[in-house]
Structures are given as structure tokens and as C-alpha cells.
């Protein structure tokens, strides 16, 4: 969990959770895709299909994490009391 900062819960993020089974995390600037994948899989017990990285104008690094079909992003968000 060293590379993860927090889960984003905006309206857009919740829409991605429901429609595309995707979670959006803000991560540390020096985090790699491999580190992010390892941290999320170990912390939440899920399998990840794909990770996309976005460096925002505000200086944040966001990871768009597409979960495997066996797992639901809604369930993880509910466990974290995000939705």
C-alpha cells in the first residue's frame, strides 16, 4: 500500500465503477504500474486486467485500474464506504 494515496469518489469515478468496472486511485509520483498493481491486488484481494496512468495538471498522478470480470469495483467502493 506504499504507492497508493487514496481512492477518488467523484461523480465521474462512480460512473466508471458502475459501467466499466474501473477504480481511480491517486498514487505517489514515483509509483510504477507494477507497484500499483501489486499493492492493489494485495490490499483488496482482486485481480487487475489493465492500468492506465494519468499525470494531471494539478501535479497528481492518477491510476485508472480496470478490474477483472470476477471482481466488482462497486463492492470494493462499498467496503471502503465510498458509495
HELIX and SHEET records of a PDB file:
HELIX    1   1 UNK A   11  UNK A   20  1                                  10    
HELIX    2   2 UNK A   33  UNK A   44  1                                  12    
HELIX    3   3 UNK A   73  UNK A   79  1                                   7    
SHEET    1   A 4 UNK A   4  UNK A   7  0                                        
SHEET    2   A 4 UNK A  22  UNK A  27 -1                                        
SHEET    3   A 4 UNK A  61  UNK A  67 -1                                        
SHEET    4   A 4 UNK A  48  UNK A  55 -1                                        
END                                                                             
